[in-house]
Amino acid sequence: MYLLRHALNRRFSSLRSTGHNIRPKNCHRRFKFAAFSAISGSLGALTYLLYNQYSSLGNNELSQGHFTSYRISNKHIIDENHFLMELTPLIDQKINLWKLLGSEKMWSVQVKQPQIMVVRNYTPLPLIFNKATGAIELLKDGQFAGGKLLFYLKSYEHGEVARWLQQMQENEIVELRGPYIEYELPKLERESKRSRDFLLTAIDEEIQEEKYKFQPFDIAMYTAGTGIVTALQLMLTESPFRGTIDLFHSCKDFTELGPLMPLILKLERYKRLRLHLFESSHEPSRELRLTRMLKETSTPFPYQGSVVFREMTYNNVRPVLALVCGPDSFISSIASPKLSPYQGPVGGILEKKGWTSDNLFKLS
Ligand SMILES: Cc1cc2nc3c(=O)[nH]c(=O)nc-3n(C[C@H](O)[C@H](O)[C@H](O)COP(=O)(O)OP(=O)(O)OC[C@H]3O[C@@H](n4cnc5c(N)ncnc54)[C@H](O)[C@@H]3O)c2cc1C
């Protein structure tokens, strides 16, 4: 108020002092009062509206500042350690986080284990369960199902939170906070929207040639176990990221991905990703797996950024960034240990292929 009054006073006093005062004095005072009242009134209304909107959003919307309650609305057991879990907020969300965060931001939420008061991060996917068919379905553009989130989870024998989640039943309540952004890809503002329609149909359609405005941003991604969800989030989100993922996925067996498997294979058929699979059940020697990974790993390419895209002149993936996501031992073999909160040195397979701290990032 003081600043507003001060500003009005300054404005009127400057008019007075420069001789631009065109009204008689009491008329001027009435005008000053009316202007002041009108502006104060508008500001008051705006503040009220914002407060109203904020307070009604504030309590129920997912936020880093407080926990929001979600009901386990569906659970799909894949095997004794892997499962999918769909969470539905008790009160519908107003904000479409998929739209807000886009495909440039890799994000997670934290789930609270109330007995031991610890939180763990989990990466949501834009998928929901179809109650009638039991199948998982992709959220269409603009849809966010009132804020439902679907997670791919693994429980560990000595793990506290994932094991607790695995034992929980449908309709039980868990508390979430977030979102937390793990990494952000560069955004080319005027890049065209990329379609995901092929993921919404059961039949394979003809593959359309990719049309970008600028050069595609290909990524090499090294994931282990549930780390693959980070790559899936990028590729399944509305207007998916603009490039191809050279995906090196390590797991015990590909089948542990359950209903996510056909989605991944479809993404590969439509050249959204190139899959290099390393299954310890089929290729037991760790040494041999790492040797093959080294052989199949690309060297980094320079990013052409805003150079206008004309047509795909090459067949290969040309990664400009490498992301590594998995347990510590996995990150160490691929790129040397991550010394959280720092990135640590660059080593392992990626260093041998010429990747450096300029184009490599180890996710947590
Ligand atoms: C940003 C981010 C996103 C994540 N997203 C997901 C996700 O979508 N799905 C998911 O399942 N997990 C995800 N995680 C991992 C998750 O946060 C937990 O670390 C995991 O569920 C284990 O927690 P816990 O409390 O059960 O086990 P903890 O009590 O933390 O660990 C106990 C023991 O379990 C074993 N263990 C724990 N984690 C691993 C591992 N990764 N590999 C091998 N052994 C392990 C070890 O023996 C460890 O000593 C994510 C982590 C981060 C940081």
The ligand as an SDF file (V2000), in Angstrom:
LIG
                    3D

 53 58  0  0  0  0  0  0  0  0999 V2000
   15.0820  -40.2900   -8.6520 C   0  0  0  0  0  0  0  0  0  0  0  0
   14.8140  -41.7290   -8.3100 C   0  0  0  0  0  0  0  0  0  0  0  0
   13.7760  -42.3980   -8.9350 C   0  0  0  0  0  0  0  0  0  0  0  0
   13.5110  -43.7370   -8.6160 C   0  0  0  0  0  0  0  0  0  0  0  0
   12.4810  -44.3790   -9.2530 N   0  0  0  0  0  0  0  0  0  0  0  0
   12.2120  -45.6740   -8.9310 C   0  0  0  0  0  0  0  0  0  0  0  0
   11.1240  -46.3700   -9.5590 C   0  0  0  0  0  0  0  0  0  0  0  0
   10.3800  -45.8160  -10.3760 O   0  0  0  0  0  0  0  0  0  0  0  0
   10.9140  -47.6590   -9.2120 N   0  0  0  0  0  0  0  0  0  0  0  0
   11.6890  -48.3040   -8.2610 C   0  0  0  0  0  0  0  0  0  0  0  0
   11.4270  -49.4800   -7.9620 O   0  0  0  0  0  0  0  0  0  0  0  0
   12.7060  -47.6540   -7.6530 N   0  0  0  0  0  0  0  0  0  0  0  0
   12.9730  -46.3680   -7.9420 C   0  0  0  0  0  0  0  0  0  0  0  0
   13.9870  -45.7190   -7.2860 N   0  0  0  0  0  0  0  0  0  0  0  0
   14.6930  -46.4100   -6.1870 C   0  0  0  0  0  0  0  0  0  0  0  0
   13.9050  -46.2000   -4.8760 C   0  0  0  0  0  0  0  0  0  0  0  0
   13.9220  -44.8270   -4.5170 O   0  0  0  0  0  0  0  0  0  0  0  0
   14.4790  -46.9710   -3.6960 C   0  0  0  0  0  0  0  0  0  0  0  0
   15.8490  -46.7330   -3.6070 O   0  0  0  0  0  0  0  0  0  0  0  0
   14.2290  -48.4600   -3.7950 C   0  0  0  0  0  0  0  0  0  0  0  0
   12.8390  -48.7280   -3.8200 O   0  0  0  0  0  0  0  0  0  0  0  0
   14.8330  -49.1810   -2.5830 C   0  0  0  0  0  0  0  0  0  0  0  0
   14.3230  -48.6200   -1.4340 O   0  0  0  0  0  0  0  0  0  0  0  0
   14.0340  -49.5300   -0.1620 P   0  0  0  0  0  0  0  0  0  0  0  0
   13.6620  -48.6280    0.9560 O   0  0  0  0  0  0  0  0  0  0  0  0
   13.0910  -50.6280   -0.4950 O   0  0  0  0  0  0  0  0  0  0  0  0
   15.4450  -50.1930    0.0930 O   0  0  0  0  0  0  0  0  0  0  0  0
   16.6220  -49.5910    1.0240 P   0  0  0  0  0  0  0  0  0  0  0  0
   16.2160  -49.7540    2.4480 O   0  0  0  0  0  0  0  0  0  0  0  0
   16.9660  -48.2310    0.5330 O   0  0  0  0  0  0  0  0  0  0  0  0
   17.8150  -50.5340    0.6600 O   0  0  0  0  0  0  0  0  0  0  0  0
   18.0550  -51.7300    1.3970 C   0  0  0  0  0  0  0  0  0  0  0  0
   18.8460  -52.7230    0.5840 C   0  0  0  0  0  0  0  0  0  0  0  0
   18.1110  -53.0780   -0.5950 O   0  0  0  0  0  0  0  0  0  0  0  0
   19.0140  -53.3030   -1.6620 C   0  0  0  0  0  0  0  0  0  0  0  0
   18.7830  -52.3150   -2.7400 N   0  0  0  0  0  0  0  0  0  0  0  0
   18.1380  -51.1220   -2.6300 C   0  0  0  0  0  0  0  0  0  0  0  0
   18.0980  -50.5000   -3.8220 N   0  0  0  0  0  0  0  0  0  0  0  0
   18.7380  -51.3090   -4.7020 C   0  0  0  0  0  0  0  0  0  0  0  0
   19.0180  -51.2310   -6.0910 C   0  0  0  0  0  0  0  0  0  0  0  0
   18.6180  -50.1910   -6.8360 N   0  0  0  0  0  0  0  0  0  0  0  0
   19.6770  -52.2530   -6.6630 N   0  0  0  0  0  0  0  0  0  0  0  0
   20.0720  -53.3130   -5.9530 C   0  0  0  0  0  0  0  0  0  0  0  0
   19.8400  -53.4570   -4.6330 N   0  0  0  0  0  0  0  0  0  0  0  0
   19.1810  -52.4720   -4.0110 C   0  0  0  0  0  0  0  0  0  0  0  0
   20.3950  -53.1670   -1.1020 C   0  0  0  0  0  0  0  0  0  0  0  0
   20.8070  -54.4070   -0.6440 O   0  0  0  0  0  0  0  0  0  0  0  0
   20.1700  -52.2160    0.0640 C   0  0  0  0  0  0  0  0  0  0  0  0
   21.1750  -52.3230    1.0130 O   0  0  0  0  0  0  0  0  0  0  0  0
   14.2890  -44.3990   -7.6260 C   0  0  0  0  0  0  0  0  0  0  0  0
   15.3250  -43.7070   -6.9910 C   0  0  0  0  0  0  0  0  0  0  0  0
   15.5870  -42.3990   -7.3250 C   0  0  0  0  0  0  0  0  0  0  0  0
   16.6990  -41.6770   -6.6130 C   0  0  0  0  0  0  0  0  0  0  0  0
  1  2  1  0
  2  3  1  0
  2 52  2  0
  3  4  2  0
  4  5  1  0
  4 50  1  0
  5  6  2  0
  6  7  1  0
  6 13  1  0
  7  8  2  0
  7  9  1  0
  9 10  1  0
 10 11  2  0
 10 12  1  0
 12 13  2  0
 13 14  1  0
 14 15  1  0
 14 50  1  0
 15 16  1  0
 16 17  1  0
 16 18  1  0
 18 19  1  0
 18 20  1  0
 20 21  1  0
 20 22  1  0
 22 23  1  0
 23 24  1  0
 24 25  2  0
 24 26  1  0
 24 27  1  0
 27 28  1  0
 28 29  2  0
 28 30  1  0
 28 31  1  0
 31 32  1  0
 32 33  1  0
 33 34  1  0
 33 48  1  0
 34 35  1  0
 35 36  1  0
 35 46  1  0
 36 37  1  0
 36 45  1  0
 37 38  2  0
 38 39  1  0
 39 40  1  0
 39 45  2  0
 40 41  1  0
 40 42  2  0
 42 43  1  0
 43 44  2  0
 44 45  1  0
 46 47  1  0
 46 48  1  0
 48 49  1  0
 50 51  2  0
 51 52  1  0
 52 53  1  0
M  END
$$$$
